[in-house]
Amino acid sequence: MHSRSPMLHTYLMRQHGLTGAYVPLAIRPEQLGAALRGLAPLGFSGCNITIPHKERTLAIVDEVDEVARRIGAVSCVTVRPDGSLAATNNDAFGFVENILQHRPAWRAEAGPAVVVGAGGGARAVVYSLADRGAREIRVVNRTLPRAEALAREFGGAVRPVAWEDRHRALDGAALLVNTTSQGMVGQPPLDLELATLPGGALVCDIVYVPIETGLLAAARRRGNPTVDGLGMLLHQVRPAWQAWFGIDPEITPELRAHVEASL
């Protein structure tokens, strides 16, 4: 219900002269298969997938690309001309492009990264960091076995960290990313002390409601550079539109301002 995707896609449809609509659909987990199979006969070009359907979609669609398979979750489905369904995950692309837009000199191999959370968002972030050459990724999660599972799947760069060790895990980090829902409107704040985080470390939050979470505000007060989560949403549009409509839309300051005005 917090999603700004309908506003975002509607803006772009008007800008590009497309006749269409982007609608939020509340689908029960047990109805996911029927809903996805209904996309083609209903005339959909595709859809985005969000919590709690990202992992279950893998087993329903006809084709899953390598990115979604590696991440283990789907964020985007395309209806092909024959009615079959192709799935990918644009979360990793959106995450990296968002950072590079704000920090063009950023490099994943600059130093240790700390990722808080081990869900679908974390999987995409860990994938993107590992893919871009990060040498050490510390995954902190309340349930340690989930962090350990990520370490097994993504290889030697990933190190699981117990929740009680989360504060010490920031020591020497070059990047901190919150991938949990903590800090989102209606959710408790992220319980993380930044005392050991180096002053030059980049702090990111994939939450974008509010645009400045408690984590980002705390980081900014102590002088750390920050990147909010809205750009991750915006940049995911590009590969989705390329797949759905053959269009690569520009992510302009005007587009961002349009969406940010609703937050």
Phi and psi in degrees as GROMACS dihedral restraints (atoms count N, CA, C in turn):
[ dihedral_restraints ]
;  ai    aj    ak    al  type     phi  dphi    fc
    3     4     5     6     1   -83.5    20    10
    4     5     6     7     1    -8.0    20    10
    6     7     8     9     1   -62.0    20    10
    7     8     9    10     1   138.0    20    10
    9    10    11    12     1  -103.4    20    10
   10    11    12    13     1    10.5    20    10
   12    13    14    15     1   -59.4    20    10
   13    14    15    16     1   -43.2    20    10
   15    16    17    18     1   -57.1    20    10
   16    17    18    19     1   -43.6    20    10
   18    19    20    21     1   -62.4    20    10
   19    20    21    22     1   -43.4    20    10
   21    22    23    24     1   -63.4    20    10
   22    23    24    25     1   -50.9    20    10
   24    25    26    27     1   -70.7    20    10
   25    26    27    28     1   -35.2    20    10
   27    28    29    30     1   -62.9    20    10
   28    29    30    31     1   -41.8    20    10
   30    31    32    33     1   -57.3    20    10
   31    32    33    34     1   -47.1    20    10
   33    34    35    36     1   -69.3    20    10
   34    35    36    37     1   -35.9    20    10
   36    37    38    39     1   -61.6    20    10
   37    38    39    40     1   -41.5    20    10
   39    40    41    42     1   -66.0    20    10
   40    41    42    43     1   -41.9    20    10
   42    43    44    45     1   -63.1    20    10
   43    44    45    46     1   -36.4    20    10
   45    46    47    48     1   -98.4    20    10
   46    47    48    49     1     6.2    20    10
   48    49    50    51     1    69.6    20    10
   49    50    51    52     1    29.9    20    10
   51    52    53    54     1   -91.5    20    10
   52    53    54    55     1   139.7    20    10
   54    55    56    57     1   -94.3    20    10
   55    56    57    58     1   108.4    20    10
   57    58    59    60     1  -177.5    20    10
   58    59    60    61     1  -178.6    20    10
   60    61    62    63     1  -147.5    20    10
   61    62    63    64     1   145.6    20    10
   63    64    65    66     1  -113.1    20    10
   64    65    66    67     1   117.4    20    10
   66    67    68    69     1  -122.4    20    10
   67    68    69    70     1   142.3    20    10
   69    70    71    72     1   -80.6    20    10
   70    71    72    73     1   132.2    20    10
   72    73    74    75     1  -121.7    20    10
   73    74    75    76     1   118.2    20    10
   75    76    77    78     1   -87.0    20    10
   76    77    78    79     1   106.0    20    10
   78    79    80    81     1  -112.5    20    10
   79    80    81    82     1   128.5    20    10
   81    82    83    84     1   -70.5    20    10
   82    83    84    85     1   145.4    20    10
   84    85    86    87     1   -52.3    20    10
   85    86    87    88     1   -39.6    20    10
   87    88    89    90     1   -72.3    20    10
   88    89    90    91     1   -10.9    20    10
   90    91    92    93     1  -106.1    20    10
   91    92    93    94     1     7.3    20    10
   93    94    95    96     1   -61.9    20    10
   94    95    96    97     1   -45.0    20    10
   96    97    98    99     1   -59.6    20    10
   97    98    99   100     1   -46.4    20    10
   99   100   101   102     1   -64.7    20    10
  100   101   102   103     1   -38.1    20    10
  102   103   104   105     1   -65.3    20    10
  103   104   105   106     1   -45.2    20    10
  105   106   107   108     1   -65.0    20    10
  106   107   108   109     1   -40.2    20    10
  108   109   110   111     1   -70.2    20    10
  109   110   111   112     1   -17.8    20    10
  111   112   113   114     1   -83.8    20    10
  112   113   114   115     1    -9.2    20    10
  114   115   116   117     1   -61.1    20    10
  115   116   117   118     1   -48.1    20    10
  117   118   119   120     1   -63.4    20    10
  118   119   120   121     1   -53.2    20    10
  120   121   122   123     1   -64.1    20    10
  121   122   123   124     1   -22.3    20    10
  123   124   125   126     1   -86.3    20    10
  124   125   126   127     1    -3.1    20    10
  126   127   128   129     1    86.7    20    10
  127   128   129   130     1    16.1    20    10
  129   130   131   132     1   -72.7    20    10
  130   131   132   133     1   143.8    20    10
  132   133   134   135     1   -82.7    20    10
  133   134   135   136     1   -24.4    20    10
  135   136   137   138     1   166.3    20    10
  136   137   138   139     1  -170.6    20    10
  138   139   140   141     1  -158.2    20    10
  139   140   141   142     1   162.0    20    10
  141   142   143   144     1   -97.7    20    10
  142   143   144   145     1   150.7    20    10
  144   145   146   147     1  -115.6    20    10
  145   146   147   148     1   132.7    20    10
  147   148   149   150     1  -128.8    20    10
  148   149   150   151     1  -178.9    20    10
  150   151   152   153     1   -57.8    20    10
  151   152   153   154     1   134.5    20    10
  153   154   155   156     1  -106.4    20    10
  154   155   156   157     1    28.6    20    10
  156   157   158   159     1  -101.6    20    10
  157   158   159   160     1    -3.3    20    10
  159   160   161   162     1   -61.9    20    10
  160   161   162   163     1   -36.3    20    10
  162   163   164   165     1   -85.7    20    10
  163   164   165   166     1   -38.4    20    10
  165   166   167   168     1   -67.8    20    10
  166   167   168   169     1   -26.6    20    10
  168   169   170   171     1   -62.4    20    10
  169   170   171   172     1   -29.1    20    10
  171   172   173   174     1   -52.8    20    10
  172   173   174   175     1   -38.5    20    10
  174   175   176   177     1   -86.5    20    10
  175   176   177   178     1    -3.7    20    10
  177   178   179   180     1  -104.8    20    10
  178   179   180   181     1   -39.1    20    10
  180   181   182   183     1   -72.0    20    10
  181   182   183   184     1   167.8    20    10
  183   184   185   186     1   -83.8    20    10
  184   185   186   187     1   -29.9    20    10
  186   187   188   189     1  -144.4    20    10
  187   188   189   190     1   133.3    20    10
  189   190   191   192     1  -119.6    20    10
  190   191   192   193     1   125.5    20    10
  192   193   194   195     1   -77.0    20    10
  193   194   195   196     1   173.9    20    10
  195   196   197   198     1   -64.9    20    10
  196   197   198   199     1   -36.2    20    10
  198   199   200   201     1   -63.4    20    10
  199   200   201   202     1   -50.2    20    10
  201   202   203   204     1   -64.4    20    10
  202   203   204   205     1   -36.0    20    10
  204   205   206   207     1   -67.0    20    10
  205   206   207   208     1   -41.8    20    10
  207   208   209   210     1   -66.7    20    10
  208   209   210   211     1   -42.6    20    10
  210   211   212   213     1   -69.7    20    10
  211   212   213   214     1   -32.7    20    10
  213   214   215   216     1    83.7    20    10
  214   215   216   217     1    22.8    20    10
  216   217   218   219     1  -158.1    20    10
  217   218   219   220     1   152.1    20    10
  219   220   221   222     1  -111.4    20    10
  220   221   222   223     1   137.4    20    10
  222   223   224   225     1  -119.3    20    10
  223   224   225   226     1   -13.4    20    10
  225   226   227   228     1  -147.7    20    10
  226   227   228   229     1   133.0    20    10
  228   229   230   231     1  -121.9    20    10
  229   230   231   232     1   135.6    20    10
  231   232   233   234     1  -114.7    20    10
  232   233   234   235     1   133.0    20    10
  234   235   236   237     1   -88.5    20    10
  235   236   237   238     1   115.9    20    10
  237   238   239   240     1   -83.1    20    10
  238   239   240   241     1   165.5    20    10
  240   241   242   243     1   -54.6    20    10
  241   242   243   244     1   -30.5    20    10
  243   244   245   246     1   -85.5    20    10
  244   245   246   247     1     3.8    20    10
  246   247   248   249     1    90.5    20    10
  247   248   249   250     1    -6.3    20    10
  249   250   251   252     1   -76.3    20    10
  250   251   252   253     1   162.7    20    10
  252   253   254   255     1  -113.7    20    10
  253   254   255   256     1   126.9    20    10
  255   256   257   258     1  -113.1    20    10
  256   257   258   259     1   136.1    20    10
  258   259   260   261     1  -120.6    20    10
  259   260   261   262     1   146.5    20    10
  261   262   263   264     1  -145.7    20    10
  262   263   264   265     1  -177.0    20    10
  264   265   266   267     1  -133.3    20    10
  265   266   267   268     1   115.9    20    10
  267   268   269   270     1   -98.8    20    10
  268   269   270   271     1     3.0    20    10
  270   271   272   273     1   -62.3    20    10
  271   272   273   274     1   -42.9    20    10
  273   274   275   276     1   -64.3    20    10
  274   275   276   277     1   -43.7    20    10
  276   277   278   279     1   -59.4    20    10
  277   278   279   280     1   -47.8    20    10
  279   280   281   282     1   -61.8    20    10
  280   281   282   283     1   -40.3    20    10
  282   283   284   285     1   -61.5    20    10
  283   284   285   286     1   -49.7    20    10
  285   286   287   288     1   -68.0    20    10
  286   287   288   289     1   -45.2    20    10
  288   289   290   291     1   -63.1    20    10
  289   290   291   292     1   -34.5    20    10
  291   292   293   294     1   -63.5    20    10
  292   293   294   295     1   -45.9    20    10
  294   295   296   297     1   -62.6    20    10
  295   296   297   298     1   -46.6    20    10
  297   298   299   300     1   -66.3    20    10
  298   299   300   301     1   -30.4    20    10
  300   301   302   303     1   -63.9    20    10
  301   302   303   304     1   -38.9    20    10
  303   304   305   306     1   -88.2    20    10
  304   305   306   307     1   -33.6    20    10
  306   307   308   309     1  -131.8    20    10
  307   308   309   310     1    78.6    20    10
  309   310   311   312     1   -59.1    20    10
  310   311   312   313     1   -25.5    20    10
  312   313   314   315     1   -86.4    20    10
  313   314   315   316     1    -0.7    20    10
  315   316   317   318     1   -62.9    20    10
  316   317   318   319     1   139.5    20    10
  318   319   320   321     1  -134.5    20    10
  319   320   321   322     1   134.3    20    10
  321   322   323   324     1   -64.6    20    10
  322   323   324   325     1   -27.6    20    10
  324   325   326   327     1   -86.8    20    10
  325   326   327   328     1     8.2    20    10
  327   328   329   330     1   -66.5    20    10
  328   329   330   331     1   -23.5    20    10
  330   331   332   333     1   170.7    20    10
  331   332   333   334     1   178.7    20    10
  333   334   335   336     1   -59.1    20    10
  334   335   336   337     1   142.2    20    10
  336   337   338   339     1  -111.2    20    10
  337   338   339   340     1   141.0    20    10
  339   340   341   342     1  -114.0    20    10
  340   341   342   343     1   121.6    20    10
  342   343   344   345     1  -113.1    20    10
  343   344   345   346     1   120.5    20    10
  345   346   347   348     1   -95.7    20    10
  346   347   348   349     1   120.1    20    10
  348   349   350   351     1   112.4    20    10
  349   350   351   352     1   159.7    20    10
  351   352   353   354     1  -142.2    20    10
  352   353   354   355     1    23.9    20    10
  354   355   356   357     1   -89.6    20    10
  355   356   357   358     1  -157.2    20    10
  357   358   359   360     1   -61.8    20    10
  358   359   360   361     1   -41.7    20    10
  360   361   362   363     1   -62.9    20    10
  361   362   363   364     1   -41.3    20    10
  363   364   365   366     1   -63.5    20    10
  364   365   366   367     1   -40.1    20    10
  366   367   368   369     1   -60.0    20    10
  367   368   369   370     1   -42.3    20    10
  369   370   371   372     1   -66.4    20    10
  370   371   372   373     1   -41.3    20    10
  372   373   374   375     1   -66.2    20    10
  373   374   375   376     1   -45.8    20    10
  375   376   377   378     1   -61.7    20    10
  376   377   378   379     1   -43.5    20    10
  378   379   380   381     1   -57.1    20    10
  379   380   381   382     1   -47.9    20    10
  381   382   383   384     1   -65.3    20    10
  382   383   384   385     1   -40.3    20    10
  384   385   386   387     1   -66.8    20    10
  385   386   387   388     1   -44.7    20    10
  387   388   389   390     1   -64.0    20    10
  388   389   390   391     1   -39.8    20    10
  390   391   392   393     1   -64.9    20    10
  391   392   393   394     1   -28.9    20    10
  393   394   395   396     1   -98.0    20    10
  394   395   396   397     1    12.4    20    10
  396   397   398   399     1    95.9    20    10
  397   398   399   400     1    16.6    20    10
  399   400   401   402     1   -60.6    20    10
  400   401   402   403     1   134.5    20    10
  402   403   404   405     1   -90.1    20    10
  403   404   405   406     1   -24.1    20    10
  405   406   407   408     1  -146.9    20    10
  406   407   408   409     1   124.1    20    10
  408   409   410   411     1  -126.0    20    10
  409   410   411   412     1   111.6    20    10
  411   412   413   414     1   -93.2    20    10
  412   413   414   415     1   114.5    20    10
  414   415   416   417     1  -100.4    20    10
  415   416   417   418     1   116.5    20    10
  417   418   419   420     1  -105.9    20    10
  418   419   420   421     1   126.5    20    10
  420   421   422   423     1  -147.5    20    10
  421   422   423   424     1   148.0    20    10
  423   424   425   426     1   -59.6    20    10
  424   425   426   427     1   -36.4    20    10
  426   427   428   429     1  -103.1    20    10
  427   428   429   430     1   102.8    20    10
  429   430   431   432     1   -57.6    20    10
  430   431   432   433     1   -40.4    20    10
  432   433   434   435     1   -56.7    20    10
  433   434   435   436     1   -30.6    20    10
  435   436   437   438     1   -69.4    20    10
  436   437   438   439     1   -38.4    20    10
  438   439   440   441     1   -67.2    20    10
  439   440   441   442     1   -37.5    20    10
  441   442   443   444     1   -65.8    20    10
  442   443   444   445     1   -35.2    20    10
  444   445   446   447     1   -63.8    20    10
  445   446   447   448     1   -40.0    20    10
  447   448   449   450     1   -62.6    20    10
  448   449   450   451     1   -41.1    20    10
  450   451   452   453     1   -61.6    20    10
  451   452   453   454     1   -40.5    20    10
  453   454   455   456     1   -67.2    20    10
  454   455   456   457     1   -39.1    20    10
  456   457   458   459     1   -75.5    20    10
  457   458   459   460     1   -38.4    20    10
  459   460   461   462     1  -101.1    20    10
  460   461   462   463     1    -3.5    20    10
  462   463   464   465     1    97.6    20    10
  463   464   465   466     1  -169.4    20    10
  465   466   467   468     1   -63.7    20    10
  466   467   468   469     1   -22.1    20    10
  468   469   470   471     1   -71.9    20    10
  469   470   471   472     1   -20.3    20    10
  471   472   473   474     1   -92.8    20    10
  472   473   474   475     1   128.1    20    10
  474   475   476   477     1  -123.3    20    10
  475   476   477   478     1   118.5    20    10
  477   478   479   480     1   -72.2    20    10
  478   479   480   481     1   141.9    20    10
  480   481   482   483     1  -129.0    20    10
  481   482   483   484     1   130.6    20    10
  483   484   485   486     1   -66.7    20    10
  484   485   486   487     1   149.1    20    10
  486   487   488   489     1   -57.6    20    10
  487   488   489   490     1   -37.7    20    10
  489   490   491   492     1   -69.0    20    10
  490   491   492   493     1   -13.5    20    10
  492   493   494   495     1  -102.4    20    10
  493   494   495   496     1    11.4    20    10
  495   496   497   498     1   -62.0    20    10
  496   497   498   499     1   -37.5    20    10
  498   499   500   501     1   -67.7    20    10
  499   500   501   502     1   -43.2    20    10
  501   502   503   504     1   -69.2    20    10
  502   503   504   505     1   -24.1    20    10
  504   505   506   507     1   -64.9    20    10
  505   506   507   508     1   -17.3    20    10
  507   508   509   510     1   -79.8    20    10
  508   509   510   511     1   -12.9    20    10
  510   511   512   513     1   -60.0    20    10
  511   512   513   514     1   122.2    20    10
  513   514   515   516     1    78.8    20    10
  514   515   516   517     1     3.9    20    10
  516   517   518   519     1   -72.4    20    10
  517   518   519   520     1   148.0    20    10
  519   520   521   522     1  -102.7    20    10
  520   521   522   523     1   -16.0    20    10
  522   523   524   525     1  -148.2    20    10
  523   524   525   526     1   137.1    20    10
  525   526   527   528     1  -127.6    20    10
  526   527   528   529     1   128.2    20    10
  528   529   530   531     1  -129.6    20    10
  529   530   531   532     1   124.9    20    10
  531   532   533   534     1   -92.9    20    10
  532   533   534   535     1   120.0    20    10
  534   535   536   537     1  -111.9    20    10
  535   536   537   538     1     5.9    20    10
  537   538   539   540     1   -88.0    20    10
  538   539   540   541     1   174.2    20    10
  540   541   542   543     1   -86.9    20    10
  541   542   543   544     1    -2.3    20    10
  543   544   545   546     1   -65.4    20    10
  544   545   546   547     1   130.6    20    10
  546   547   548   549     1   102.8    20    10
  547   548   549   550     1   -15.4    20    10
  549   550   551   552     1   -72.7    20    10
  550   551   552   553     1   153.6    20    10
  552   553   554   555     1   -53.7    20    10
  553   554   555   556     1   128.2    20    10
  555   556   557   558     1    89.3    20    10
  556   557   558   559     1    -4.2    20    10
  558   559   560   561     1  -115.2    20    10
  559   560   561   562     1   157.2    20    10
  561   562   563   564     1   -67.7    20    10
  562   563   564   565     1   156.8    20    10
  564   565   566   567     1   -69.1    20    10
  565   566   567   568     1   157.8    20    10
  567   568   569   570     1   -70.5    20    10
  568   569   570   571     1   125.2    20    10
  570   571   572   573     1   -87.8    20    10
  571   572   573   574     1    85.5    20    10
  573   574   575   576     1  -147.6    20    10
  574   575   576   577     1   123.6    20    10
  576   577   578   579     1   -90.7    20    10
  577   578   579   580     1   134.5    20    10
  579   580   581   582     1   -97.7    20    10
  580   581   582   583     1     9.9    20    10
  582   583   584   585     1   -55.5    20    10
  583   584   585   586     1   -37.0    20    10
  585   586   587   588     1   -91.8    20    10
  586   587   588   589     1    -1.9    20    10
  588   589   590   591     1   -75.6    20    10
  589   590   591   592     1   127.0    20    10
  591   592   593   594     1   -57.4    20    10
  592   593   594   595     1   147.4    20    10
  594   595   596   597     1   -64.3    20    10
  595   596   597   598     1   -24.0    20    10
  597   598   599   600     1   -92.8    20    10
  598   599   600   601     1    -0.9    20    10
  600   601   602   603     1   -68.1    20    10
  601   602   603   604     1   138.6    20    10
  603   604   605   606     1   -81.6    20    10
  604   605   606   607     1   133.8    20    10
  606   607   608   609     1  -116.6    20    10
  607   608   609   610     1   124.7    20    10
  609   610   611   612     1  -123.8    20    10
  610   611   612   613     1   150.2    20    10
  612   613   614   615     1  -135.7    20    10
  613   614   615   616     1   128.4    20    10
  615   616   617   618     1   -82.7    20    10
  616   617   618   619     1    -7.6    20    10
  618   619   620   621     1   -71.0    20    10
  619   620   621   622     1   138.4    20    10
  621   622   623   624     1  -127.5    20    10
  622   623   624   625     1     5.7    20    10
  624   625   626   627     1  -126.6    20    10
  625   626   627   628     1    95.5    20    10
  627   628   629   630     1   -81.4    20    10
  628   629   630   631     1   166.3    20    10
  630   631   632   633     1   -66.1    20    10
  631   632   633   634     1   -35.4    20    10
  633   634   635   636     1  -114.1    20    10
  634   635   636   637     1   105.1    20    10
  636   637   638   639     1   -76.3    20    10
  637   638   639   640     1   170.6    20    10
  639   640   641   642     1   -58.8    20    10
  640   641   642   643     1   -37.1    20    10
  642   643   644   645     1   -62.0    20    10
  643   644   645   646     1   -48.1    20    10
  645   646   647   648     1   -65.5    20    10
  646   647   648   649     1   -38.7    20    10
  648   649   650   651     1   -63.5    20    10
  649   650   651   652     1   -43.5    20    10
  651   652   653   654     1   -64.6    20    10
  652   653   654   655     1   -40.5    20    10
  654   655   656   657     1   -65.3    20    10
  655   656   657   658     1   -42.9    20    10
  657   658   659   660     1   -64.1    20    10
  658   659   660   661     1   -38.9    20    10
  660   661   662   663     1   -62.3    20    10
  661   662   663   664     1   -31.9    20    10
  663   664   665   666     1   -93.7    20    10
  664   665   666   667     1     4.0    20    10
  666   667   668   669     1    97.3    20    10
  667   668   669   670     1     2.4    20    10
  669   670   671   672     1   -73.6    20    10
  670   671   672   673     1   141.2    20    10
  672   673   674   675     1   -67.2    20    10
  673   674   675   676     1   145.8    20    10
  675   676   677   678     1  -133.7    20    10
  676   677   678   679     1   154.4    20    10
  678   679   680   681     1  -136.1    20    10
  679   680   681   682     1   122.7    20    10
  681   682   683   684     1   -81.2    20    10
  682   683   684   685     1   175.1    20    10
  684   685   686   687     1   -88.0    20    10
  685   686   687   688     1    -8.0    20    10
  687   688   689   690     1   -64.6    20    10
  688   689   690   691     1   -39.8    20    10
  690   691   692   693     1   -61.8    20    10
  691   692   693   694     1   -31.0    20    10
  693   694   695   696     1   -61.9    20    10
  694   695   696   697     1   -42.3    20    10
  696   697   698   699     1   -63.7    20    10
  697   698   699   700     1   -46.1    20    10
  699   700   701   702     1   -62.0    20    10
  700   701   702   703     1   -45.4    20    10
  702   703   704   705     1   -73.1    20    10
  703   704   705   706     1   -22.0    20    10
  705   706   707   708     1   -64.8    20    10
  706   707   708   709     1   -21.1    20    10
  708   709   710   711     1   -61.6    20    10
  709   710   711   712     1   -37.0    20    10
  711   712   713   714     1   -59.9    20    10
  712   713   714   715     1   -56.6    20    10
  714   715   716   717     1   -65.8    20    10
  715   716   717   718     1   -30.6    20    10
  717   718   719   720     1   -64.4    20    10
  718   719   720   721     1   -46.5    20    10
  720   721   722   723     1   -67.6    20    10
  721   722   723   724     1   -34.1    20    10
  723   724   725   726     1   -61.1    20    10
  724   725   726   727     1   -40.3    20    10
  726   727   728   729     1   -73.4    20    10
  727   728   729   730     1   -41.3    20    10
  729   730   731   732     1   -79.2    20    10
  730   731   732   733     1   -42.2    20    10
  732   733   734   735     1  -126.0    20    10
  733   734   735   736     1    -4.7    20    10
  735   736   737   738     1    71.2    20    10
  736   737   738   739     1    25.8    20    10
  738   739   740   741     1  -122.0    20    10
  739   740   741   742     1   136.0    20    10
  741   742   743   744     1  -107.5    20    10
  742   743   744   745     1    93.6    20    10
  744   745   746   747     1   -72.8    20    10
  745   746   747   748     1   147.4    20    10
  747   748   749   750     1   -84.1    20    10
  748   749   750   751     1   134.5    20    10
  750   751   752   753     1   -91.9    20    10
  751   752   753   754     1    94.3    20    10
  753   754   755   756     1   -93.9    20    10
  754   755   756   757     1   160.7    20    10
  756   757   758   759     1   -58.6    20    10
  757   758   759   760     1   -32.8    20    10
  759   760   761   762     1   -65.3    20    10
  760   761   762   763     1   -40.2    20    10
  762   763   764   765     1   -64.1    20    10
  763   764   765   766     1   -46.0    20    10
  765   766   767   768     1   -60.4    20    10
  766   767   768   769     1   -44.4    20    10
  768   769   770   771     1   -62.4    20    10
  769   770   771   772     1   -36.7    20    10
  771   772   773   774     1   -61.5    20    10
  772   773   774   775     1   -45.3    20    10
  774   775   776   777     1   -75.3    20    10
  775   776   777   778     1   -41.4    20    10
  777   778   779   780     1   -63.5    20    10
  778   779   780   781     1   -28.4    20    10
  780   781   782   783     1   -63.5    20    10
  781   782   783   784     1   -18.5    20    10
  783   784   785   786     1   -92.9    20    10
  784   785   786   787     1    -4.6    20    10
